[in-house]
Amino acid sequence: MGDHRFKVGQSVNYTPGPRSQARSSGVYKITQLLPLEGDERHYRIKSADEPHERVAKETDLKRVV
């Protein structure tokens, strides 16, 4: 899983794609790197404002600067 762009513990901006049912964009922390699914890398992410975690595609995440 070394090809993931982000690391566990890193903060990212999450903006769900237009086909996503998720509506909660904002800053999240990476909690787990998930295996490649098709040609897309996925992550488990967590917001301080929500009690649950989400699964996000790498293309929906941007590095917090």
N, C-alpha and C positions, 0 to 999 in steps of 0.2 A: 504493500500500500504506500510505497514511497513516492508515488507520483501525485499525491494530493497537493494542491496549492496551499492549503491552510493546515494549521497544526492544532491539536487539542489545547484548549485554554485560550486560543486567539480570539479576539473580538472581531466581528465582521458585521457589515451592513447587509441585511437580508431584504431583498425586494423580489417577491414572488413573480414569476412569469405570468403572462396574460391568460394562460390556460390553467393556472393554479387556482384552487378554491380557497387557499389561504389569503387572508386580507391583512395580516399583521406584519407590516414592514417595520424595520428599525434595527437597533443594535442587538446582536445575539453573541453568545460565546459558543465556540465549537466544543462539544462534549465527547464526540466519538467520530472516528473516521470509519466510513462504511465501505464495503467492497464495491468494485466497479459493477454497474448495472447497465448492460448494453454498452453504449459508448460514453456514459455519463458517470462522473464520480458524485457520491452523495455523502452527506454529513448529518449527524445528529446535532441539533443546535438548541440552545436554551436562552430565553429572555428572562431578565430579572422581574419583568412585569407579568409573567405568566407562570402558572404552577406546573405546566407540562412542557415536554420537549417536542420538537418538530424534526422532520427529516427534510433536508433541503438539497437541491441540486447545486453543484459547484457554480454553474452559470448564473444562479440567483444570488450569489454572494460576492461581496466586494470587500477588500481590505479596509479597515478603519485606519485613517491617518491622523 
